[in-house]
């Protein structure tokens, strides 16, 4: 486990209000609040989110040690009622032996060999979408990226297209994710689960739609009896057995499928939406992308074997994930004996780190708000410290789908940019804070075919 060489000296942060602490300031502008914590107070800042004592970490060495210790001396913080309702007791929220068992069952479904098998579906779905685009068309970028990644997750997760159910499931998932984001920003975060606000009732209807569809697919797959012969993620979850020969229950399969659906398409579609926005303001980076695609692909569609050779394409994705990381906040609760850099942290303290603030820290990234994919060149003069970039988390709980997401984003960008570029309207979008960092308003673009 990494041990920080940088001393940890927590300092008090801004004064809050009775009972709510810093929640009102955090809720008004979460990203701005965290940046002010970093800039005004330092690398380790105490603050309060409602009644909870909290410590925010901003230095990469502290973050690396904290993330590495999450299974040992820090435990998960379940943020709010809504998140739990959506993903249930999936791997993300499991702990201890239950987490280890589920990880052993879920991890094989997203190993590099499996991701390789899904690559052709990724490219095919992108090409199908691009076939409907024509020079001069005006499109909603996020909507189009979401349609592509939904098709991919349906192919790879469920092994088929859901037809007319696709839209209903997508809308239900979007409503559920909206409900989670709304809860993070206001007082409903502290309401008991039995309180049914209008927003919670809408959320529960959305989750009921998700449950019904996923359970329908599970029952259909179980009736067919061909899970061992199929290569989709759902079949692999149903066929998985732990060391004692036990399968996942139907509820456990549902929870993992819902998590894979939410993480498997929304994260990539969000990353690609920001990528097109950034490229439309960086003509030199876009020209270099065009040149790389012409040289590496020579007019043919990309394959998984091209992934490592598409270096500039991957650097673009990596820089977009730096500037606009879809996942932006990681919390955990200190247990007895928890420490960072040798400094004890009282049990019960909620410890936080944020990809947004670390990724935009000028100490680690010169000109932090500038889109500079060249900073990820292997020979770049300013090497990035470990854990100054961590869009997929770190330690044992690093996102299992990180490889899937990075391959998917690069292959989709290569496939689409090979045919056209998207000129995003000039307005600068603000990120909207929810479960993920989304543009606050739709990003419209003009299709420029080549």
C-alpha positions in Angstrom: 0.0 0.0 0.0 1.4 3.5 -0.9 2.4 5.6 2.1 2.5 9.3 1.7 5.8 11.2 2.3 3.8 14.4 2.4 2.7 15.3 6.0 -1.0 15.4 6.6 -2.0 18.5 8.6 -5.7 19.1 8.5 -6.9 22.7 9.0 -10.5 23.9 9.7 -12.5 24.9 6.6 -15.2 27.5 6.3 -17.8 27.9 9.1 -21.1 26.4 8.4 -24.6 27.0 9.7 -26.2 25.1 12.7 -27.2 21.5 11.9 -26.6 21.8 8.2 -22.9 22.7 8.4 -21.5 23.5 4.9 -24.3 21.7 3.1 -26.0 25.0 1.8 -22.8 26.3 0.3 -21.9 22.9 -1.1 -25.4 22.5 -2.6 -25.4 25.9 -4.3 -22.1 25.3 -6.2 -20.5 21.9 -5.3 -17.5 22.3 -7.7 -16.8 25.9 -6.8 -17.1 25.0 -3.1 -14.5 22.3 -3.4 -12.1 24.4 -5.4 -12.3 27.1 -2.7 -11.6 24.5 -0.1 -8.4 23.6 -1.9 -7.3 27.1 -2.8 -8.2 28.9 0.5 -7.3 26.2 3.0 -4.8 23.7 1.6 -4.4 20.0 1.0 -6.3 18.6 4.0 -9.4 20.5 5.1 -12.1 19.7 7.7 -15.7 20.7 7.0 -19.2 19.4 7.7 -21.9 18.0 5.5 -24.9 18.2 7.7 -24.1 16.5 11.0 -21.2 14.5 9.6 -17.6 15.5 10.4 -15.7 15.4 7.1 -12.1 15.7 5.9 -11.3 16.6 2.3 -8.0 15.4 0.7 -6.4 17.3 -2.2 -2.8 16.0 -2.5 -2.3 13.0 -4.8 -0.1 11.2 -2.3 -2.8 11.4 0.4 -5.4 10.4 -2.2 -3.4 7.4 -3.3 -3.0 6.2 0.3 -6.7 6.8 1.1 -8.0 4.9 -1.9 -5.6 2.0 -1.3 -6.9 1.7 2.3 -10.6 1.6 1.5 -11.0 -2.1 2.2 -8.8 -2.1 5.2 -9.3 1.0 7.4 -12.0 3.0 5.4 -15.4 1.7 4.6 -18.0 2.8 2.0 -20.3 5.7 2.6 -23.7 5.1 1.2 -24.6 8.6 -0.1 -28.3 9.0 0.1 -31.4 6.8 -0.2 -31.8 7.0 -4.0 -28.4 5.6 -5.0 -29.1 2.5 -2.9 -32.5 2.0 -4.5 -31.0 2.0 -8.0 -28.0 -0.3 -7.6 -29.1 -2.3 -4.6 -26.4 -4.4 -3.0 -24.2 -4.5 -6.1 -20.5 -4.7 -6.0 -20.2 -0.9 -5.7 -21.9 -0.9 -2.3 -20.8 -4.3 -1.0 -18.3 -4.7 1.8 -15.9 -7.2 3.3 -16.3 -10.9 2.3 -19.5 -10.1 0.4 -17.6 -7.6 -1.8 -14.7 -10.1 -2.4 -17.2 -12.8 -3.4 -19.1 -10.6 -5.8 -15.9 -9.1 -7.3 -14.6 -12.6 -8.1 -17.9 -13.3 -9.9 -18.2 -10.0 -11.8 -14.6 -9.3 -12.6 -14.3 -12.0 -15.3 -17.1 -10.4 -17.3 -15.0 -7.3 -18.0 -11.5 -8.7 -18.3 -9.4 -7.6 -21.3 -10.3 -10.7 -23.3 -14.0 -10.0 -22.9 -13.5 -6.3 -23.8 -11.7 -7.5 -26.9 -14.7 -9.6 -27.9 -17.0 -6.6 -27.5 -14.9 -4.2 -29.6 -16.5 -5.1 -32.9 -20.0 -4.3 -31.5 -18.8 -0.9 -30.3 -17.5 0.0 -33.8 -20.6 -1.4 -35.5 -23.0 0.6 -33.3 -21.0 3.8 -34.0 -21.0 3.2 -37.8 -24.8 2.6 -37.7 -25.3 5.9 -36.0 -23.0 7.8 -38.3 -24.9 6.4 -41.3 -27.9 8.6 -40.3 -25.8 11.8 -40.1 -25.5 14.1 -43.1 -23.3 17.1 -43.8 -24.9 20.2 -42.2 -27.2 18.2 -39.9 -27.8 19.8 -36.5 -27.7 17.2 -33.7 -27.9 17.1 -29.9 -24.4 15.7 -29.1 -25.2 14.1 -25.7 -28.4 12.5 -27.1 -26.6 11.0 -30.1 -23.7 9.7 -27.9 -26.2 8.2 -25.5 -28.1 6.4 -28.3 -24.8 4.8 -29.4 -23.6 3.8 -26.0 -27.1 2.4 -25.2 -27.0 0.2 -28.2 -23.5 -1.0 -27.2 -24.5 -1.8 -23.6 -27.7 -3.6 -24.8 -25.5 -5.7 -27.2 -22.8 -6.5 -24.7 -24.8 -6.6 -21.5 -28.1 -8.2 -22.7 -27.0 -9.8 -25.9 -29.7 -8.2 -28.0 -31.6 -5.0 -28.9 -34.7 -4.4 -26.7 -36.6 -2.9 -29.6 -39.4 -0.6 -28.5 -38.4 -1.2 -24.8 -35.0 0.5 -25.3 -36.5 4.0 -25.1 -38.5 3.3 -22.0 -35.5 1.7 -20.2 -33.2 4.6 -21.2 -35.7 7.2 -20.0 -36.2 5.4 -16.7 -32.5 5.2 -16.2 -32.1 9.0 -17.0 -34.9 9.8 -14.5 -33.3 7.6 -11.8 -29.9 9.3 -12.3 -31.5 12.7 -12.2 -33.1 11.8 -8.9 -29.8 10.7 -7.4 -28.2 14.0 -8.5 -31.0 16.1 -7.0 -30.7 14.3 -3.7 -27.0 15.0 -3.5 -27.6 18.8 -3.7 -30.4 19.4 -1.2 -31.9 18.5 2.2 -33.5 15.3 0.9 -30.1 13.7 1.4 -31.0 13.5 5.1 -34.6 12.4 4.8 -35.5 8.9 5.9 -36.4 6.4 3.2 -40.1 6.3 4.1 -40.6 10.0 3.2 -42.1 10.2 -0.3 -41.5 13.6 -1.9 -42.8 14.1 -5.5 -39.2 13.7 -6.7 -38.9 10.4 -4.8 -42.2 9.1 -6.2 -41.0 9.8 -9.8 -37.7 8.1 -8.9 -39.4 5.0 -7.6 -41.5 4.7 -10.8 -38.3 4.8 -12.8 -36.7 2.2 -10.7 -39.8 0.0 -11.0 -39.5 0.2 -14.8 -35.8 -0.8 -14.6 -36.5 -3.7 -12.3 -39.3 -5.0 -14.4 -37.2 -5.0 -17.6 -34.1 -6.5 -16.1 -36.0 -9.2 -14.4 -37.9 -10.0 -17.6 -34.5 -10.4 -19.4 -33.2 -12.6 -16.6 -36.3 -14.9 -16.7 -36.1 -15.2 -20.5 -32.4 -16.1 -20.3 -33.0 -18.6 -17.6 -35.8 -20.2 -19.5 -33.7 -20.5 -22.6 -31.1 -22.4 -20.7 -28.3 -21.3 -23.0 -26.3 -19.0 -20.7 -23.2 -21.1 -20.9 -23.1 -20.7 -24.7 -23.6 -17.0 -24.8 -21.0 -14.3 -24.5 -23.0 -11.3 -23.2 -22.5 -10.0 -19.7 -25.9 -11.0 -18.4 -25.3 -14.7 -19.4 -21.9 -14.6 -17.8 -23.4 -13.2 -14.5 -26.0 -16.0 -14.6 -23.4 -18.7 -15.3 -20.8 -17.4 -12.7 -20.1 -19.6 -9.6 -18.1 -18.7 -6.5 -15.5 -21.0 -4.9 -18.3 -23.0 -3.2 -20.2 -23.4 -6.4 -22.9 -20.9 -5.6 -24.4 -18.7 -8.3 -25.5 -15.1 -7.9 -29.2 -14.8 -6.9 -31.7 -13.2 -9.2 -31.6 -10.1 -7.0 -27.8 -10.0 -7.2 -27.8 -10.4 -10.9 -30.4 -7.6 -11.2 -28.3 -5.3 -9.0 -25.1 -5.9 -11.0 -27.0 -5.6 -14.4 -28.5 -2.2 -13.3 -25.0 -1.0 -12.2 -23.4 -2.2 -15.4 -26.2 -0.5 -17.4 -25.8 2.8 -15.6 -22.0 2.8 -15.6 -21.6 1.1 -18.9 -23.2 3.7 -21.1 -23.7 6.9 -19.3 -20.1 7.4 -18.3 -18.8 6.9 -21.9 -21.5 9.0 -23.5 -20.8 11.8 -21.1 -17.0 11.6 -21.7 -17.6 11.7 -25.5 -20.0 14.6 -25.2 -17.3 16.7 -23.5 -14.7 15.4 -25.9 -16.6 16.7 -29.0 -17.0 20.1 -27.2 -13.3 20.3 -26.5 -12.3 19.2 -30.0 -14.5 21.8 -31.6 -12.4 24.5 -29.8 -9.1 22.9 -30.6 -8.5 22.9 -34.4 -4.9 21.8 -34.2 -5.8 18.8 -32.0 -8.6 17.9 -34.4 -6.3 18.1 -37.4 -3.8 15.8 -35.6 -6.6 13.4 -34.9 -7.6 13.3 -38.6 -4.0 12.7 -39.6 -3.6 9.8 -37.1 -6.8 8.1 -38.2 -5.8 8.4 -41.9 -2.3 7.0 -41.2 -3.3 4.1 -38.8 -6.6 3.1 -40.3 -6.1 4.0 -44.0 -9.9 4.3 -44.5 -11.0 1.0 -42.8 -13.0 0.8 -39.6 -10.9 0.6 -36.4 -10.5 -2.7 -34.6 -9.3 -3.6 -31.1 -5.8 -4.2 -32.6 -5.6 -0.5 -33.5 -6.3 0.6 -29.9 -2.6 0.9 -28.8 -1.6 2.5 -32.1 -4.2 5.2 -31.8 -2.0 7.2 -29.4 -3.3 10.7 -30.1 -6.9 9.4 -30.0 -6.3 7.9 -26.5 -4.6 11.1 -25.3 -7.6 13.1 -26.4 -9.9 10.9 -24.3 -7.5 11.0 -21.4 -7.4 14.8 -21.4 -11.2 15.0 -21.7 -11.5 12.8 -18.7 -9.1 15.0 -16.9 -11.0 18.2 -17.6 -14.5 16.7 -17.2 -14.3 13.5 -15.2 -17.8 11.9 -15.3 -17.4 10.6 -11.7 -16.3 13.6 -9.6 -16.4 12.6 -5.9 -15.3 9.7 -3.8 -16.2 9.4 0.0 -15.4 6.8 2.6 -15.8 6.5 6.4 -12.8 6.1 8.7 -12.7 3.0 10.9 -10.8 2.6 14.1 -7.1 2.9 13.4 -7.5 4.8 10.1 -4.6 7.0 9.2 -3.1 8.9 6.2 0.5 9.9 6.1 0.8 8.6 9.7 -1.8 11.0 11.0 -4.7 9.3 12.8 -8.2 10.1 11.5 -11.0 9.8 14.1 -13.4 6.9 13.5 -16.6 8.0 11.8 -15.0 10.9 9.9 -16.1 11.0 6.3 -13.0 11.4 4.1 -13.5 12.7 0.6 -11.5 13.3 -2.5 -12.6 14.8 -5.8 -11.4 14.1 -9.3 -12.6 17.5 -10.4 -10.3 19.5 -8.0 -7.3 17.2 -8.4 -7.5 17.1 -12.2 -7.6 20.9 -12.3 -4.8 21.6 -9.8 -2.2 23.9 -11.4 0.6 22.2 -9.3 0.1 19.0 -11.3 -1.3 20.4 -14.6 0.2 23.6 -15.9 -2.6 25.7 -17.5 -5.1 23.4 -15.8 -8.2 24.6 -17.7 -6.6 24.3 -21.1 -7.3 21.3 -23.3 -3.8 19.9 -24.0 -3.8 16.2 -25.0 0.0 16.5 -25.6 0.5 16.6 -21.8 -0.1 12.8 -22.0 2.8 12.2 -24.5 5.2 9.6 -23.0 8.0 12.2 -23.3 6.1 15.1 -22.0 8.3 17.5 -19.9 5.9 17.6 -17.0 5.2 14.1 -15.8 1.9 13.7 -14.0 2.2 12.4 -10.4 0.5 9.2 -9.5 -3.2 9.8 -8.6 -3.2 13.3 -9.9 -5.5 11.6 -12.6 -7.9 9.0 -11.3 -11.2 9.2 -13.2 -11.9 5.6 -12.4 -11.0 5.7 -8.7 -8.1 3.7 -7.3 -6.9 0.9 -5.1 -8.8 -2.4 -4.9 -12.1 -0.6 -5.7 -10.9 0.9 -9.0 -13.8 0.7 -11.4 -13.9 -2.8 -13.0 -15.2 -1.3 -16.2 -12.3 1.1 -16.7 -10.7 -0.8 -19.5 -14.1 -1.3 -21.2 -14.8 2.5 -21.0 -11.5 3.6 -22.3 -11.5 1.2 -25.2 -15.1 2.1 -26.0 -14.5 5.9 -25.9 -11.4 5.6 -28.2 -13.0 3.3 -30.7 -16.1 5.4 -30.9 -14.2 8.6 -31.3 -12.0 7.0 -34.0 -15.0 5.6 -35.9 -17.0 8.8 -35.9 -14.1 11.2 -36.5 -13.1 9.1 -39.4 -16.3 10.2 -41.1 -17.0 13.6 -39.7 -16.4 16.2 -37.0 -19.0 17.9 -34.8 -18.8 21.7 -34.6 -20.4 22.4 -31.2 -22.2 25.7 -30.8 -19.9 28.3 -29.3 -21.6 28.8 -25.9 -19.5 27.5 -23.0 -21.5 24.9 -21.1 -21.4 24.7 -17.3 -21.2 21.2 -15.8 -24.3 20.1 -13.9 -23.5 18.1 -10.8 -25.4 14.9 -10.3 -24.4 11.3 -10.2 -22.1 12.3 -13.2 -20.9 15.7 -14.4 -23.1 16.4 -17.4 -23.4 19.6 -19.5 -26.1 21.8 -17.8 -27.7 22.5 -21.1 -27.9 20.5 -24.4 -24.9 20.8 -26.6 -25.9 21.2 -30.2 -23.5 20.7 -33.1 -23.3 20.8 -36.8 -22.2 17.7 -38.6 -19.2 18.3 -40.9 -18.7 15.2 -43.1 -15.4 14.6 -44.9 
